[in-house]
């Protein structure tokens, strides 16, 4: 059954300002946010240790950080680079 809205299923910090993000529609993206951390709420995330505290907000289905910053799933999917699914043998 298709999901009515896109949500984030999982997120992993890959180092630097890169994330691996999986979505409810089955897509996976590698997202580089190094050029996207503008504005008051995102400025603290320029510290890589703060950026690495990323998690999936279970209530909203978004990528979020403890300081209150979050990013919409649609934005992450649009700016991310498609990742081919792993082949299982």
N, C-alpha and C positions, 0 to 999 in steps of 0.2 A: 504494500500500500504506500503510495507516495506521501511524503510529509507536506502539509500545507505551507509551512514556512521553513526556510533554511536555518539550521542550527549547527553549531560546532559540536562534534562528538568527542574529539580529543585534540590536544595541543602538546607539542614538545619543543623545548628550546634547543636549537641546533648550534648555538654559539653565536657570538656577535649579536646582531639584531634580526636573526633569522628564526623562523618558526616552521615546524611541520604541522599542518592543520588538516584534520579529517572532518568531513561534513555529513549531514544526514542524507544527502542525495548520493552518497557513495564516492564523491570526488575527494581527492587529496591534493593539497597544494603546498609548495614551499614558498614562504612569504618572507621577503626581505623588507623590513620596516625601517631601515637605516635613514631613509629620506622622508619618513612619515611622522617623525616624533616632534611635531610642532605644537605649540599651544601650551597653556599653563598646566593642564592635567597630564600631558605627555612629557614635559620637560624632565621630570624626575626619572623617567625611563631611559634617558640617555646614559645613565649609569647602568652598565651592563649587568651588575649584580641585582639591581632593582628590576630590570627588564626580564631577567631569568626567573623571577617569581610569578611568571604568567601561569594562568590556570583557566579552566572552563567554568564559567558561572553556570551552575546547574539550573538555576531559576530562569535565566534569560537565554541560555544556549549561545553565549558570546564568549570571546576571548577577553579575559579581564586581568587586572593587576590589583594588589592590595591597596594602592593609593586611590582607587575608584575609577581609573582609566579603563575603558573597554572599547572594543572595535566590533562593528557589525559583521556578521558572517558573509553577507553579500560583498562588502568591501574587500574582505580578506580573499574571497574566491576570485574576485575580479583582478586584484593586483598580484595574486600569487601565480607561480609557475606550476603547471600541471606536473604531477608526479605519477609515473607509471606504477600501477599496483605491483607489489612483489609477487614473483612467481613461486608457488609452493610446489615442491617435488617430494 
